[in-house]
Amino acid sequence: MTHTTRRGLLAGGGMLAATALLVGCAVGTGGQGDGDADYGSDTELTGELQVMGFSGVDEVATSRMELAEEQLGADVDVSLVEGELDLQQFLSAVASGEPPAVVYANRNQIGSLAARGAIVPLDSCIDGEGIDTGMYVPAALDQVTFDGSVYGIPEFNSIQITMANADLLADAGLSVEDVNGSDWEAMRAANDALAASAGGRLEVIGVDSKLPEFLPLWAKANGADLISADGRTAQLDDPAVVEALEWAVGIYDAQGGFSDVKAYRDSADFFGEGNQFATGVLGAMPMEQWYVNVLNDVSPDAPLAFDTVRTRNGDTVAYASGSAWAIPSGSPNPEAACRWARAMTSLEAWEAAANARLELREADGKPFTGILTGNAEADRMIQGMVTSGGEPWDTAVEAMYEANEASFSLPANPADAEFTTAMQDAVNRVLNGQAEPAAALAQAQESAQKALDDAWSELEER
């Protein structure tokens, strides 16, 4: 089989209203479903499989693609649309009746795409190809399950662990337990002890609470969910959410305000050997697990300490996000799309990916720190393939896998984009000094709930 790419994609992003309009269009002229598809593990496949939103750019991708192509058979020609998923381009393609065969989307997009008919439920696909949904990480599967049906096959899982500069902690008489979130007063005190300024300029960030993106993490650590489990009720004004936001913003306020911290944070060589941990300008932060591998690559001798993020009761917690394979409404080759999704997320594929990554790491004389896949069985297998890098790297890997087991996600809902926008806008208003936490979240609650009510009502009226 051959790989081709298409250049000159439409620009990404766009206004939310424009995207919502295009989604609505997808319902009107797409929505053909996959009722004529002949799913089955022994179905002979032919034709083209255009893949949108995915590019095979490293050994973890290409090794799985090779296996998937073998399982599709020689009569299927796979092509990749270059770049990450452009929602406007995708929805325009669905609305025009010319969608790609399969799409690679963020899991937090699945609910609204499903609700508006841009992608099809995968019940028949799952049954026909014999996909065992029980092997997927629960948080990942929950995020692609909408109104009782699975609409996406999860791939990769991204979670957070606590990362800290061990030397800065030691100099301040602290340990990683003081910055892992288990004791908010201790973490506030640690922030004060670690932060340093000179001449009115920040020189060391004590703690970065990573707003606005990690509000769901801190809310959960405080016992609150931002949205109900059925995806119908916003809970942004829950007192525990307000308290979490007040605390997380207070971390920035104690260092001169969010704008000062962000400016200093953004000046760091984040992916290079001059990163904030190697140069001693950051005490601690929660961060996605993939950054462990970056740090080990570029600054293996940096003084680091790791732990999971903890709830205020001391339990491990992590906010899960990731990607998924979905079949567009009107897909020209749904059978091949289904087999592709199964093959790309299979235990066999992840074993090939892990071996490819392990081989490269060993060739470079570096440890293999694992991969979080969205497939719980694959995660257990890959964890057994991890190679020791000594401390603190072994602790980082242990924390990563522990956090993966304790991860949660926001439930799929038909207004996921509007909900996220309302939440993040509220946090940004507080960070910018435009509103107090309670008022900002009350306003967000109103707009988020209206978006949910409208979206659910529209769906139920069809």
C-alpha positions as CSV (number, residue, x, y, z in Angstrom):
1,M,0.0,0.0,0.0
2,T,1.0,3.6,-0.5
3,H,0.7,6.7,1.6
4,T,-0.2,10.0,0.1
5,T,-0.8,13.3,1.7
6,R,-2.9,16.3,0.8
7,R,-1.5,19.8,1.3
8,G,-3.2,23.1,1.5
9,L,-5.7,22.4,4.3
10,L,-8.0,25.1,5.4
11,A,-6.8,27.1,8.4
12,G,-7.7,25.6,11.7
13,G,-9.7,27.1,14.5
14,G,-12.4,29.5,13.6
15,M,-15.1,31.0,15.7
16,L,-17.3,28.6,17.8
17,A,-20.4,29.9,16.1
18,A,-19.1,29.1,12.7
19,T,-18.1,25.6,13.8
20,A,-21.5,25.1,15.4
21,L,-23.2,26.2,12.1
22,L,-21.2,23.7,10.1
23,V,-22.0,20.9,12.6
24,G,-25.7,21.8,12.0
25,C,-25.1,21.5,8.3
26,A,-23.6,18.1,8.7
27,V,-26.9,16.9,10.2
28,G,-28.9,18.2,7.3
29,T,-27.0,16.8,4.4
30,G,-24.9,14.1,6.1
31,G,-26.4,11.7,8.5
32,Q,-26.6,8.8,6.1
33,G,-25.3,6.5,8.8
34,D,-23.7,3.1,8.1
35,G,-26.8,0.9,7.8
36,D,-25.5,-0.7,4.6
37,A,-22.1,-1.5,6.0
38,D,-21.0,-5.2,6.1
39,Y,-18.9,-5.3,9.2
40,G,-17.1,-8.5,10.0
41,S,-13.6,-9.6,10.8
42,D,-13.6,-11.8,7.6
43,T,-15.1,-9.2,5.3
44,E,-12.9,-8.7,2.2
45,L,-12.1,-5.0,1.9
46,T,-11.4,-2.9,-1.1
47,G,-11.2,0.7,-2.2
48,E,-9.7,3.8,-0.6
49,L,-9.4,4.7,3.1
50,Q,-8.8,8.4,3.5
51,V,-7.7,9.2,7.0
52,M,-8.3,12.7,8.4
53,G,-6.7,14.2,11.4
54,F,-3.8,11.7,11.8
55,S,-0.2,11.8,10.5
56,G,2.3,9.0,11.0
57,V,5.1,11.1,12.2
58,D,7.0,8.8,14.6
59,E,7.7,5.1,15.2
60,V,4.7,4.7,17.5
61,A,2.4,5.7,14.7
62,T,4.2,4.1,11.7
63,S,4.6,0.7,13.3
64,R,0.9,0.5,14.0
65,M,0.0,1.8,10.6
66,E,2.0,-0.9,9.0
67,L,0.1,-3.5,11.0
68,A,-3.2,-1.9,10.2
69,E,-2.5,-1.9,6.5
70,E,-1.7,-5.6,6.6
71,Q,-5.0,-6.3,8.2
72,L,-6.9,-4.1,5.7
73,G,-5.4,-6.1,2.9
74,A,-3.7,-5.2,-0.3
75,D,-6.8,-4.0,-2.1
76,V,-7.3,-1.0,0.3
77,D,-5.3,2.1,-0.5
78,V,-4.6,4.3,2.6
79,S,-4.1,8.0,2.3
80,L,-3.6,10.6,5.0
81,V,-4.9,14.1,5.1
82,E,-2.0,16.0,6.4
83,G,-2.1,17.7,9.8
84,E,-4.4,17.6,12.9
85,L,-8.1,17.5,12.5
86,D,-9.6,20.8,11.2
87,L,-13.1,20.7,12.4
88,Q,-14.4,23.2,9.9
89,Q,-12.9,21.2,7.0
90,F,-14.2,17.9,8.4
91,L,-17.7,19.2,9.0
92,S,-17.8,20.9,5.6
93,A,-16.8,17.5,4.0
94,V,-19.6,15.7,5.9
95,A,-22.2,18.4,5.0
96,S,-21.2,18.2,1.3
97,G,-21.6,14.4,1.3
98,E,-17.9,13.8,0.7
99,P,-16.4,12.9,4.1
100,P,-13.2,11.0,4.7
101,A,-13.5,7.3,5.5
102,V,-12.3,7.7,9.1
103,V,-11.5,10.6,11.3
104,Y,-9.1,11.0,14.2
105,A,-10.6,13.4,16.8
106,N,-10.1,14.6,20.3
107,R,-12.3,12.7,22.6
108,N,-13.8,15.9,24.0
109,Q,-15.2,16.5,20.5
110,I,-17.0,13.2,20.2
111,G,-20.2,14.1,22.0
112,S,-21.2,17.1,19.9
113,L,-20.1,15.4,16.7
114,A,-22.3,12.4,17.6
115,A,-25.3,14.5,18.7
116,R,-25.4,16.4,15.4
117,G,-25.0,13.4,13.2
118,A,-21.5,14.1,11.9
119,I,-20.3,10.6,13.1
120,V,-22.1,7.3,13.5
121,P,-22.6,5.0,16.5
122,L,-20.1,2.1,16.4
123,D,-22.4,-0.6,17.8
124,S,-22.4,-2.6,14.6
125,C,-18.7,-1.9,13.9
126,I,-17.8,-3.1,17.4
127,D,-19.9,-6.3,17.1
128,G,-18.8,-7.1,13.5
129,E,-15.1,-6.7,14.1
130,G,-15.3,-8.2,17.6
131,I,-13.8,-5.2,19.4
132,D,-13.7,-5.8,23.1
133,T,-14.6,-2.5,24.6
134,G,-13.8,-3.8,28.1
135,M,-10.1,-3.5,27.3
136,Y,-10.2,0.3,27.2
137,V,-9.4,2.6,30.1
138,P,-12.8,3.4,31.6
139,A,-12.2,7.2,31.6
140,A,-11.3,7.0,27.9
141,L,-14.3,4.9,27.0
142,D,-16.7,7.1,29.0
143,Q,-15.6,10.1,27.0
144,V,-16.6,8.5,23.7
145,T,-19.9,7.0,24.9
146,F,-22.8,9.2,24.2
147,D,-26.5,8.5,24.9
148,G,-25.8,4.9,25.4
149,S,-23.7,4.2,22.3
150,V,-19.9,4.2,21.7
151,Y,-19.0,6.7,19.0
152,G,-15.2,6.5,19.1
153,I,-12.5,3.9,19.6
154,P,-10.1,5.4,22.2
155,E,-6.4,5.9,21.3
156,F,-3.8,7.3,23.8
157,N,-4.5,8.6,27.2
158,S,-3.0,11.8,28.6
159,I,-3.0,12.3,32.4
160,Q,-1.0,14.5,34.9
161,I,1.5,13.8,37.5
162,T,3.3,16.1,39.9
163,M,6.8,17.3,38.8
164,A,9.1,19.2,41.0
165,N,12.7,20.5,41.3
166,A,14.2,18.3,44.1
167,D,17.0,20.8,44.9
168,L,14.6,23.7,45.3
169,L,12.4,21.6,47.5
170,A,15.4,20.5,49.6
171,D,16.7,24.0,50.0
172,A,13.3,25.1,51.3
173,G,13.1,22.2,53.7
174,L,10.2,20.7,51.6
175,S,9.4,17.4,49.9
176,V,7.3,16.5,46.9
177,E,4.4,15.6,49.3
178,D,4.2,19.4,50.1
179,V,3.4,20.1,46.4
180,N,1.3,17.1,45.3
181,G,-2.0,18.7,46.2
182,S,-2.9,16.5,49.2
183,D,-2.7,19.5,51.5
184,W,-3.7,22.9,49.9
185,E,-2.4,24.9,52.9
186,A,0.9,23.1,52.7
187,M,1.1,23.7,49.0
188,R,0.3,27.4,49.4
189,A,3.1,27.6,52.0
190,A,5.4,25.8,49.7
191,N,4.6,28.2,46.9
192,D,5.6,31.1,49.2
193,A,8.8,29.3,50.2
194,L,9.9,28.4,46.6
195,A,9.0,31.5,44.7
196,A,11.6,34.2,44.4
197,S,11.7,37.7,43.0
198,A,14.3,40.4,42.6
199,G,13.7,44.0,41.8
200,G,10.0,43.4,41.3
201,R,10.7,40.6,38.7
202,L,9.9,37.0,39.2
203,E,13.0,34.8,39.2
204,V,11.6,31.5,40.4
205,I,8.0,30.3,40.0
206,G,7.1,28.5,43.2
207,V,4.1,26.5,42.1
208,D,2.3,26.6,38.7
209,S,-1.3,25.5,39.2
210,K,-1.7,25.3,35.4
211,L,-4.9,27.3,34.9
212,P,-7.1,27.5,33.0
213,E,-6.7,24.0,31.6
214,F,-6.5,22.1,34.9
215,L,-9.6,23.5,36.7
216,P,-11.3,20.1,36.2
217,L,-8.3,18.4,38.0
218,W,-8.4,20.8,41.0
219,A,-12.2,20.6,41.2
220,K,-12.1,16.8,41.3
221,A,-9.3,16.9,43.9
222,N,-11.8,19.0,46.0
223,G,-14.6,16.4,45.5
224,A,-16.5,18.2,42.7
225,D,-17.4,17.3,39.1
226,L,-17.9,20.1,36.6
227,I,-20.7,18.3,34.9
228,S,-23.1,15.6,35.9
229,A,-22.4,12.0,34.9
230,D,-25.2,12.0,32.3
231,G,-23.8,15.1,30.6
232,R,-27.0,17.1,31.2
233,T,-26.3,19.4,34.2
234,A,-23.5,21.9,34.5
235,Q,-22.0,22.2,38.0
236,L,-19.6,25.0,37.5
237,D,-21.0,27.0,40.4
238,D,-20.6,24.2,42.9
239,P,-19.1,25.7,46.1
240,A,-16.3,23.1,45.9
241,V,-15.5,24.3,42.3
242,V,-15.4,27.9,43.5
243,E,-13.1,27.0,46.3
244,A,-10.8,25.1,43.9
245,L,-10.6,28.1,41.6
246,E,-10.0,30.5,44.5
247,W,-7.1,28.4,45.7
248,A,-5.5,27.8,42.3
249,V,-5.7,31.5,41.4
250,G,-4.3,32.4,44.8
251,I,-1.2,30.5,43.9
252,Y,-0.6,33.0,41.1
253,D,-1.7,36.0,43.1
254,A,1.0,35.2,45.7
255,Q,3.6,35.5,43.0
256,G,2.5,38.8,41.5
257,G,-0.4,37.6,39.4
258,F,-1.0,35.2,36.6
259,S,0.3,37.5,33.9
260,D,3.7,37.7,35.5
261,V,3.9,33.9,36.1
262,K,2.7,33.2,32.5
263,A,5.2,35.5,30.9
264,Y,8.0,34.0,32.9
265,R,6.7,30.5,32.2
266,D,6.5,31.2,28.4
267,S,10.1,32.4,28.3
268,A,11.4,29.0,29.3
269,D,13.0,26.6,26.9
270,F,10.2,24.1,27.6
271,F,11.4,21.4,25.2
272,G,15.1,22.0,25.5
273,E,18.0,21.6,27.9
274,G,17.3,25.0,29.2
275,N,13.8,24.0,30.5
276,Q,12.5,25.4,33.8
277,F,13.5,22.4,35.9
278,A,17.0,22.2,34.5
279,T,17.6,25.9,35.1
280,G,16.0,26.0,38.6
281,V,13.3,28.5,37.8
282,L,10.2,26.4,38.7
283,G,9.5,24.6,41.9
284,A,6.6,22.4,41.0
285,M,3.6,21.9,38.7
286,P,1.2,19.2,37.6
287,M,2.0,18.2,34.0
288,E,1.0,15.6,31.4
289,Q,3.0,12.4,31.6
290,W,4.6,12.7,28.2
291,Y,6.8,15.5,29.6
292,V,8.7,12.9,31.6
293,N,10.2,11.5,28.3
294,V,11.0,15.1,27.2
295,L,12.9,15.8,30.4
296,N,14.7,12.5,30.3
297,D,15.8,13.3,26.7
298,V,17.0,16.8,27.1
299,S,18.0,17.1,30.8
300,P,18.5,13.6,32.3
301,D,20.6,15.0,35.2
302,A,18.2,17.7,36.2
303,P,17.2,17.5,40.0
304,L,13.7,16.2,39.6
305,A,11.1,14.7,42.0
306,F,7.8,13.1,40.9
307,D,4.6,11.9,42.5
308,T,1.0,11.6,41.4
309,V,-1.4,14.5,41.9
310,R,-3.4,13.9,45.0
311,T,-6.9,14.8,46.2
312,R,-7.3,16.6,49.5
313,N,-7.9,13.1,51.0
314,G,-4.5,11.9,49.7
315,D,-5.8,9.7,46.9
316,T,-4.3,9.8,43.4
317,V,-6.3,11.6,40.8
318,A,-5.7,12.5,37.1
319,Y,-7.8,14.3,34.5
320,A,-7.8,12.2,31.3
321,S,-7.9,13.4,27.8
322,G,-6.9,11.9,24.5
323,S,-7.9,11.0,21.0
324,A,-10.2,8.5,19.3
325,W,-11.1,7.0,15.9
326,A,-14.6,7.7,14.6
327,I,-16.5,6.9,11.4
328,P,-18.0,9.9,9.7
329,S,-21.6,9.9,8.6
330,G,-21.6,8.9,4.9
331,S,-18.2,7.4,5.1
332,P,-17.3,5.9,1.7
333,N,-15.7,2.9,3.3
334,P,-17.0,2.3,6.8
335,E,-15.9,-1.4,6.8
336,A,-12.3,-0.4,6.2
337,A,-12.6,2.4,8.7
338,C,-13.8,0.1,11.4
339,R,-11.1,-2.4,10.8
340,W,-8.5,0.4,10.8
341,A,-9.8,1.6,14.2
342,R,-9.7,-1.9,15.6
343,A,-6.2,-2.6,14.3
344,M,-4.7,0.7,15.3
345,T,-5.8,0.2,18.9
346,S,-5.2,-3.5,19.2
347,L,-2.9,-5.2,21.7
348,E,-0.8,-6.4,18.8
349,A,-0.4,-2.9,17.4
350,W,0.6,-1.4,20.7
351,E,3.1,-4.2,21.2
352,A,4.7,-3.3,17.9
353,A,4.7,0.3,18.8
354,A,6.3,-0.3,22.2
355,N,9.0,-2.5,20.7
356,A,9.7,0.2,18.1
357,R,10.1,2.8,20.8
358,L,12.1,0.5,23.1
359,E,14.5,-0.3,20.3
360,L,15.2,3.4,19.6
361,R,15.6,4.2,23.3
362,E,18.0,1.4,23.8
363,A,20.0,2.5,20.8
364,D,20.3,6.0,22.4
365,G,21.2,4.5,25.7
366,K,18.1,5.9,27.4
367,P,15.3,4.3,29.4
368,F,11.9,3.4,27.9
369,T,9.4,5.2,30.0
370,G,6.3,3.6,28.6
371,I,3.2,4.7,26.6
372,L,-0.3,5.3,27.8
373,T,-2.6,4.0,25.1
374,G,-6.2,4.1,26.1
375,N,-6.1,0.3,26.0
376,A,-5.8,-1.0,29.6
377,E,-4.5,-4.4,28.5
378,A,-1.9,-2.8,26.4
379,D,-0.9,-0.4,29.2
380,R,-0.2,-3.4,31.5
381,M,1.8,-5.1,28.8
382,I,3.8,-2.0,28.0
383,Q,4.4,-1.3,31.7
384,G,6.2,-4.7,31.8
385,M,8.5,-3.6,29.0
386,V,9.6,-0.4,30.7
387,T,13.4,-0.2,31.3
388,S,14.9,1.3,34.4
389,G,16.4,4.7,34.2
390,G,17.2,4.8,37.9
391,E,15.8,7.5,40.2
392,P,13.9,9.7,39.8
393,W,12.8,8.3,36.5
394,D,11.5,5.0,37.9
395,T,9.3,6.9,40.4
396,A,8.0,9.0,37.5
397,V,7.0,5.9,35.6
398,E,5.3,4.4,38.6
399,A,3.4,7.6,39.2
400,M,2.3,7.7,35.6
401,Y,0.8,4.3,35.6
402,E,-0.8,4.8,39.1
403,A,-2.4,8.0,37.8
404,N,-3.7,6.3,34.7
405,E,-5.6,3.8,36.9
406,A,-7.2,6.7,38.8
407,S,-8.1,8.9,35.9
408,F,-11.4,10.6,35.2
409,S,-12.8,12.5,32.2
410,L,-15.7,14.9,31.6
411,P,-18.6,12.9,30.2
412,A,-19.6,13.2,26.5
413,N,-22.3,15.7,25.9
414,P,-23.8,17.5,22.9
415,A,-22.4,20.9,23.8
416,D,-18.9,20.0,24.8
417,A,-17.2,22.9,22.9
418,E,-19.6,25.5,24.4
419,F,-19.2,24.0,27.9
420,T,-15.4,24.1,27.7
421,T,-15.5,27.7,26.3
422,A,-17.8,28.8,29.2
423,M,-15.5,27.2,31.8
424,Q,-12.2,28.5,30.4
425,D,-13.6,32.0,29.8
426,A,-14.7,32.1,33.4
427,V,-11.2,31.1,34.6
428,N,-9.5,33.6,32.3
429,R,-11.7,36.4,33.5
430,V,-10.6,35.7,37.1
431,L,-6.9,35.3,36.1
432,N,-7.1,38.7,34.3
433,G,-8.7,40.4,37.3
434,Q,-12.0,41.0,35.5
435,A,-14.2,39.0,37.9
436,E,-14.1,37.2,41.2
437,P,-14.3,33.3,41.1
438,A,-17.9,33.0,42.4
439,A,-19.3,35.6,40.0
440,A,-17.3,34.3,37.0
441,L,-18.4,30.7,37.6
442,A,-22.0,31.7,38.2
443,Q,-22.0,33.4,34.8
444,A,-20.3,30.4,33.2
445,Q,-22.9,28.1,34.8
446,E,-25.7,30.0,33.2
447,S,-24.2,30.0,29.7
448,A,-23.0,26.4,30.0
449,Q,-26.4,25.1,31.2
450,K,-28.2,26.9,28.4
451,A,-25.9,25.4,25.9
452,L,-26.5,21.9,27.3
453,D,-30.3,22.4,27.5
454,D,-30.5,23.7,24.0
455,A,-28.4,20.9,22.6
456,W,-30.2,18.1,24.4
457,S,-33.6,19.6,23.4
458,E,-32.5,19.8,19.8
459,L,-31.4,16.2,19.9
460,E,-34.6,14.9,21.5
461,E,-36.8,16.8,19.0
462,R,-35.3,14.9,16.0
